[in-house]
């Protein structure tokens, strides 16, 4: 690689074309960070899943290091990666992820989800600072020409949605415990009014490290009539039949655009961090974190289309009808068979009739490495800067594992799509390099967005940066 004076790195062909087409299958598909490289393919299937082995469970949380001078994200040949914004603060550690964070003193404290406005502006949810920022333009040095604070004083903002989509009047924000909207018209750099709380009672925070699945994404269906909000579980494997705190968690919830609750849209999804509407099929997709402490290779995280009314297993089952050994079968009158119902009373739960509903569990479309923490996802538009072979493909940020002896993730992956469907259940490493050759972690991808220029923008809350990936070759 050649490091340019402006801080740019041109990605070279690290992987021969023939090798880039190979897909690791079977046990070889369970790759570690040092096997991840742009173009490498992986396909994990239900048949590849091992038996549960809780004794393998470890706490292998990385201690992030400042980005070394020779370290840079690595993209496939023909792509150029630049530092678009940030990178001017000490690394963020996992222990820093808490309800009340200390400001970093740099551009970002905790840059997470990214969304693109109709005019191409990149909106950044700086969750730790309680701020929504706007990044605009690209200077000769590859950096944003304008960085503005659109709104401040929010409670761990994450999800961002423009409504209506083409000519917005509002910017919707998914906070940890509420859904709010602010006046917005295309091109605005600052909110022209105070936030309006339209959903005051989103379940938020929990007992888990870092606040417990507090991220709330917000998307609208293609017709604009329904608002879909993702709410992660408050635990690793608490039975919602007997834990009232899990009510309306591990679900996608459906509301009107005005904030009226309609129903549980889909259930048993442990933590749908990132939502995206497939532009071809119109179907909701989720980028999902599965449970921990069942072993190095259990349970795979996944990206999947979401069926309205669908059940995806948590906490009783995983990846189809595999029963979690830590739990009995769900209660026949409980939240598994009826996700619209609240938790059972202690008396009903104690003597409930157990029912096997494993046959109802929908197997996800794409299984990825266990524990690598799949976060925001998107579908690449056909009018973008990337070659046409990327049109319609999905991209997702993989934050990186902690519950695995040999770490995985710390990258952005690509999922080949065909007519709006995952082509064969495989995925490819796309943007790697956030771990040094000796295993030191310096970056953790979180958000992905496609700018008006067709480049892929990637937020990284480890180095507190936003990166820009643009195609410059063939």
Secondary structure as the mmCIF struct_conf table of DSSP 4:
data_model
#
loop_
_struct_conf.conf_type_id
_struct_conf.id
_struct_conf.beg_label_comp_id
_struct_conf.beg_label_asym_id
_struct_conf.beg_label_seq_id
_struct_conf.end_label_comp_id
_struct_conf.end_label_asym_id
_struct_conf.end_label_seq_id
STRN STRN1 UNK A 3 UNK A 3
TURN_TY1_P TURN_TY1_P1 UNK A 5 UNK A 6
BEND BEND1 UNK A 7 UNK A 7
STRN STRN2 UNK A 9 UNK A 10
BEND BEND2 UNK A 15 UNK A 15
HELX_RH_AL_P HELX_RH_AL_P1 UNK A 17 UNK A 20
TURN_TY1_P TURN_TY1_P2 UNK A 21 UNK A 21
STRN STRN3 UNK A 23 UNK A 24
HELX_RH_3T_P HELX_RH_3T_P1 UNK A 26 UNK A 29
BEND BEND3 UNK A 30 UNK A 30
HELX_RH_3T_P HELX_RH_3T_P2 UNK A 33 UNK A 35
TURN_TY1_P TURN_TY1_P3 UNK A 38 UNK A 39
STRN STRN4 UNK A 41 UNK A 42
STRN STRN5 UNK A 44 UNK A 44
HELX_RH_3T_P HELX_RH_3T_P3 UNK A 46 UNK A 48
HELX_RH_3T_P HELX_RH_3T_P4 UNK A 54 UNK A 56
HELX_LH_PP_P HELX_LH_PP_P1 UNK A 66 UNK A 68
TURN_TY1_P TURN_TY1_P4 UNK A 69 UNK A 70
STRN STRN6 UNK A 74 UNK A 74
TURN_TY1_P TURN_TY1_P5 UNK A 77 UNK A 78
STRN STRN7 UNK A 79 UNK A 86
BEND BEND4 UNK A 89 UNK A 89
HELX_LH_PP_P HELX_LH_PP_P2 UNK A 90 UNK A 93
HELX_RH_3T_P HELX_RH_3T_P5 UNK A 94 UNK A 96
BEND BEND5 UNK A 98 UNK A 100
HELX_LH_PP_P HELX_LH_PP_P3 UNK A 101 UNK A 103
BEND BEND6 UNK A 105 UNK A 107
BEND BEND7 UNK A 109 UNK A 110
STRN STRN8 UNK A 111 UNK A 116
TURN_TY1_P TURN_TY1_P6 UNK A 118 UNK A 119
BEND BEND8 UNK A 120 UNK A 120
HELX_LH_PP_P HELX_LH_PP_P4 UNK A 121 UNK A 121
STRN STRN9 UNK A 122 UNK A 126
TURN_TY1_P TURN_TY1_P7 UNK A 127 UNK A 130
STRN STRN10 UNK A 131 UNK A 136
TURN_TY1_P TURN_TY1_P8 UNK A 140 UNK A 141
BEND BEND9 UNK A 142 UNK A 143
BEND BEND10 UNK A 145 UNK A 145
STRN STRN11 UNK A 146 UNK A 151
BEND BEND11 UNK A 153 UNK A 153
BEND BEND12 UNK A 155 UNK A 156
STRN STRN12 UNK A 159 UNK A 163
BEND BEND13 UNK A 164 UNK A 167
BEND BEND14 UNK A 169 UNK A 169
STRN STRN13 UNK A 170 UNK A 174
BEND BEND15 UNK A 176 UNK A 177
STRN STRN14 UNK A 179 UNK A 183
TURN_TY1_P TURN_TY1_P9 UNK A 186 UNK A 187
BEND BEND16 UNK A 189 UNK A 190
BEND BEND17 UNK A 192 UNK A 193
STRN STRN15 UNK A 196 UNK A 199
BEND BEND18 UNK A 207 UNK A 208
HELX_RH_3T_P HELX_RH_3T_P6 UNK A 209 UNK A 211
BEND BEND19 UNK A 212 UNK A 213
STRN STRN16 UNK A 218 UNK A 220
TURN_TY1_P TURN_TY1_P10 UNK A 222 UNK A 223
BEND BEND20 UNK A 224 UNK A 224
STRN STRN17 UNK A 227 UNK A 231
BEND BEND21 UNK A 234 UNK A 237
TURN_TY1_P TURN_TY1_P11 UNK A 240 UNK A 242
HELX_RH_3T_P HELX_RH_3T_P7 UNK A 244 UNK A 246
TURN_TY1_P TURN_TY1_P12 UNK A 247 UNK A 248
BEND BEND22 UNK A 250 UNK A 250
STRN STRN18 UNK A 251 UNK A 255
TURN_TY1_P TURN_TY1_P13 UNK A 257 UNK A 258
STRN STRN19 UNK A 261 UNK A 267
TURN_TY1_P TURN_TY1_P14 UNK A 270 UNK A 271
STRN STRN20 UNK A 272 UNK A 277
TURN_TY1_P TURN_TY1_P15 UNK A 279 UNK A 281
STRN STRN21 UNK A 284 UNK A 288
BEND BEND23 UNK A 293 UNK A 294
TURN_TY1_P TURN_TY1_P16 UNK A 296 UNK A 297
BEND BEND24 UNK A 299 UNK A 299
STRN STRN22 UNK A 300 UNK A 305
TURN_TY1_P TURN_TY1_P17 UNK A 308 UNK A 309
STRN STRN23 UNK A 311 UNK A 311
TURN_TY1_P TURN_TY1_P18 UNK A 314 UNK A 316
STRN STRN24 UNK A 317 UNK A 318
TURN_TY1_P TURN_TY1_P19 UNK A 319 UNK A 321
STRN STRN25 UNK A 322 UNK A 323
HELX_LH_PP_P HELX_LH_PP_P5 UNK A 324 UNK A 324
TURN_TY1_P TURN_TY1_P20 UNK A 325 UNK A 326
BEND BEND25 UNK A 327 UNK A 327
HELX_LH_PP_P HELX_LH_PP_P6 UNK A 329 UNK A 330
STRN STRN26 UNK A 331 UNK A 331
TURN_TY1_P TURN_TY1_P21 UNK A 332 UNK A 333
BEND BEND26 UNK A 334 UNK A 334
TURN_TY1_P TURN_TY1_P22 UNK A 335 UNK A 337
TURN_TY1_P TURN_TY1_P23 UNK A 339 UNK A 340
BEND BEND27 UNK A 341 UNK A 341
HELX_LH_PP_P HELX_LH_PP_P7 UNK A 343 UNK A 345
HELX_RH_AL_P HELX_RH_AL_P2 UNK A 346 UNK A 350
TURN_TY1_P TURN_TY1_P24 UNK A 351 UNK A 351
HELX_LH_PP_P HELX_LH_PP_P8 UNK A 352 UNK A 353
STRN STRN27 UNK A 354 UNK A 354
HELX_RH_3T_P HELX_RH_3T_P8 UNK A 358 UNK A 360
STRN STRN28 UNK A 361 UNK A 361
HELX_LH_PP_P HELX_LH_PP_P9 UNK A 362 UNK A 364
BEND BEND28 UNK A 365 UNK A 365
STRN STRN29 UNK A 366 UNK A 370
TURN_TY1_P TURN_TY1_P25 UNK A 371 UNK A 371
BEND BEND29 UNK A 372 UNK A 372
STRN STRN30 UNK A 374 UNK A 379
TURN_TY1_P TURN_TY1_P26 UNK A 382 UNK A 383
BEND BEND30 UNK A 384 UNK A 386
HELX_RH_3T_P HELX_RH_3T_P9 UNK A 388 UNK A 390
TURN_TY1_P TURN_TY1_P27 UNK A 391 UNK A 392
STRN STRN31 UNK A 394 UNK A 398
BEND BEND31 UNK A 402 UNK A 406
STRN STRN32 UNK A 411 UNK A 415
STRN STRN33 UNK A 417 UNK A 418
TURN_TY1_P TURN_TY1_P28 UNK A 419 UNK A 420
STRN STRN34 UNK A 421 UNK A 422
BEND BEND32 UNK A 423 UNK A 425
STRN STRN35 UNK A 427 UNK A 431
STRN STRN36 UNK A 432 UNK A 432
BEND BEND33 UNK A 434 UNK A 434
STRN STRN37 UNK A 435 UNK A 435
TURN_TY1_P TURN_TY1_P29 UNK A 437 UNK A 438
BEND BEND34 UNK A 439 UNK A 439
STRN STRN38 UNK A 441 UNK A 441
STRN STRN39 UNK A 445 UNK A 450
TURN_TY1_P TURN_TY1_P30 UNK A 452 UNK A 453
BEND BEND35 UNK A 454 UNK A 454
STRN STRN40 UNK A 456 UNK A 460
TURN_TY1_P TURN_TY1_P31 UNK A 461 UNK A 464
STRN STRN41 UNK A 465 UNK A 471
#
